[in-house]
């Protein structure tokens, strides 16, 4: 759904979002619409990524068989099952 104060033009490989009016609200809607479309394109073309950085003495994380094992100083390790369609990896242990 496109707000009446914005216009979309699709040309070849480019999507243009154009404000219909020169008002503060139209400019805000223009920026919001542009970012929503950019996020959709990024999600489809390259996917989304979240990076979790674990800092602390003795803290360890291991990814194995669609399960993240977190040793975070508790008396037991925390087992976190990774949902289907999501991949998890551990880059380095320092």
N, C-alpha and C positions, 0 to 999 in steps of 0.2 A: 504494500500500500504506500502510495506516494502522497505526501502532503501537497495541498493545492499551491503552496508558495514555492514549490520546487519543481523542476522539470528534468527529465532524464533523456539523454540522447545517446544511443548506442551506435557506434561506427566501427566496423571491422573488429579490432581487438581492444577498443577503448570505450569506456562508459564515462560520459560527461554528466555531472550533476550541476545544474544551473539554477541559481535563485531567481524567481520570477519578479520579486520586489527587492528594493534596496532598503529593507528595514532591519533592525537589530534581530528580530525574531526570525526573519527569513534567512539571515546570515547564519544564525545559530542552527537552524534546521538544515541548512546546506552543509555545514560541517558535520553534523550528526549523521546525515544521510550518506555523505561521502565516506565516513569512517565505517559505518555499518556495511556498506558495499565492499570496501577494501578488506574488512575482516572476513566477510563471506568468501571472497576470492582467495584470500590466504588460506583459509580453512580447507577449501576444496583442492587447491593446487599443491600446497606443501604440508598441510596438517598443522596442528597446534602442539606446542611443547611447553612443558613446565619443568623447571629445574629446582630440585630440592637440595640445598646445601646443608649437610649435617656437620656441625662443629662441636667438639668437646673431647676431652681426654677419655679414651676407651670407647667412644661411640663408633659403632660399625653398622654397615648396611650391606645386605647381600640379596641379590635377585636370582631366584632359582625356581624353575617350574611354575611360572605365573604367580609367584608369591614373593613378597618383599619381607625379609627378616630384618628387623631393626633391634639392635642392642643399644639401648639408650640410658643405661644406668639403673634400670629397674631390676628386680630380682629374677625376672624371666624375659626372654626375648619376645618381641611383639611380632606376630605373624599377620601380614596384611595381604589378602588375596587381591590380585590385580584383575579388574573387570575385563570381560571379553572385549576385543577391539582396541585395547590399550596395551602398549608395550612399556616395559620398565627396564632400565639398564643402570648399572653402577659403573661409573667411569674410572675412578681411582680410589685407592686406599692409601692414605698418608700416615 
